[in-house]
Amino acid sequence: MTMSTSSSPLPQKIPVVVFIGDAFVDVQTSPLPSLPIWDGDVTCSSVSILPGGSVANSARHYASLFPKHDVRLLVTVGDDLLGRAMIDAIEREGVVSTKYLETVPCPMSTCVVLVGPEGKRAFVSTRGDTSVAWLDAARVDRSGLLEIADHVHVSGLFSVPGLMKREFVSLLAEAKERRNFTFSLDTQYDASNLWGAPSSGATDDDGEAGVLMDLIQ
């Protein structure tokens, strides 16, 4: 008599996907008939305050598409009304934890989004001495996220000066070599059109953006 045996399938590991980069609050109009001229005024039906930023949007969308994955979002937010609005909005959505949204003592990075009649958009952003300027290698290292990640996505590179520094790139490269996680990069647009030149505020004197791109391979 042959006894049949059955074994339970091994539990699958839940992927840990880490998003590091920029968070902005978008102050967005409903469609405008035209842009205002200097000293002029244009009315619209509504203005919305929305969570935004390249990496914050990527993390929220990814978590919505893959609800069983463990999504961690590491950004810095301002200690002001708009910073609190950012945290509140993400908490209400409930798809990404706010555990790694670190509040820093400065204004929230903000983008005014003017929407045209055909859906085209124009942007006015504030970066400089705002919350995106506070994210750096020390904060990333302190979070411990590189030690548990299966995939790391960095985005908003030209908005976050600390991610263009050698300390961050070395930290990321060493962790990737040691733990063999996969990596993706979205540099995002540089609104200054200086692309890492010293006067842009997001300098790349050491060519660190190129090193980050090499990590994708």
C-alpha angles and dihedrals in degrees: 000000000000117000116213118216128198127198128203115244115255112257112259117241113247108235115241109216117189124200118196127181144054133008122188134174110231117215099197132185127213112246113308123211089224141339115275118253121229110290088010134111134217123191127218133185096245147357120212132199108215138173111254147151127121099267096035090054092046092052093047093048093045092050090051091052096043106032093167093059121093103242119191121189117198114191139131121241131194125259094237143082094288092046090055089046089056093053093044092051093051091046091052091051090052097198098104127039118240091212093108097041097110117201114221129189100259141072120296115257106253139190123198108211117201111195119206129214093266096044096265114141138213122197137209112187135186117207119139110094094007135109097287090062091065100064110099144144094282093056093045091049093046091053091063090215095127088061094060103031124118090184131016123200119191118192141166091041097166092048095055112058093189091064090059092059126104092236093062095042092049091048091051095044093050093048092048091050092049100042102026096222120162120253138205132184136202110183091190123203123311105225090198090059087220095108099210099329113147094257092054094077090234099077123190100187092146096048093247094152088064091050090053090052090051089057090065091068 
